[in-house]
């Protein structure tokens, strides 16, 4: 047998230390066995194994009682500390989402955070008051990378996004609308129709090429045989809106980021066509998923299932 295998075969175990402390407290193998629903022979065997591993004498017998040696008293002091720490670890990773105090890492896009997640996140913090919830704002492809390397527990991403290593909970569909600069202030939420020929000659302000949203928009335009002339790229939806208002060009943005207020752009659809993204909760596919992740996902599924 290799040396390392022999070492682990006789290594101390959590249960051995528990039984050792029970014998210390009861001064009797028999009573310690009864307390732990074991036979005296089983407890005695564990004490002999522990003593052999540590190469020290742990108990001496005086009459009907077992008396711990000085080495045993020292071991008991250290064992109590170890067992407290072990129980703390077990409690922290116990799977109870209401007592999980480890930081929970949630990722989402900026526009969804600004326009959809305020009330749900406030409720979430009240439901799990002991859990530090950390929010990261990022693009879908960066969120997926974070899920796969376990930097994020849960993310709210835009679909379609192909990845076999994710579990997805589709929430709702959101239309993407075309923005056209206006020289005059616009109010209301009217959405008009725009011909493809006008888009073919337009300058565009879009998300960066690495963005999943950019791929969706380009595919939509490609179906109309349009190759967009992109004069500006930005990750920030609000920055794109401001640039459109300043007259730099057209854009395509999520409907939730375009609601209400006065603005200097008009909203359009291409007649007979519809561009939409599906918002979904995403988790890394694993057999050992954190229970809190499942609980938070179920909570947000209810809160976000219908557009507000």
FENBEL-V351236 format. One line per field, one symbol per residue. psi: psi as a letter, one per 40 degrees, with the letter a starting at -180 (. if undefined). burial: 1 if it has 9 or more other C-alpha atoms within 8 Angstrom, else 0. Layout:
psi: ???
burial: ???
//
This chain:
psi: hidddddddeiiiddddddddddddefhdddddddefiiddddddddddddddefihdiihhbeihhiidddddddddddddddddddddddfdehdeeheihhhhiiidddddedecdddddddddgdehhhhhhhiidddddddddefdidiihihiihhheeihighciihihihhhiheihhiafhhaihidddddeiiihiiidehddddddddddddefhhigheiiidhdddddddddeedaiihiiddeeiiiiifiihiihheihhiihhihhihhiefihdddddddddddddedhi.
burial: 00000100000000011111111101111011110001110111011011101000111100000111101110010011001000000001001110010001111111111011110100011001001110001111101101110001111111000000010000110111111111001100000001010011011111110011011011011100010101001100100110111011111111111000000111111100001011111111000000111111101110011000
//
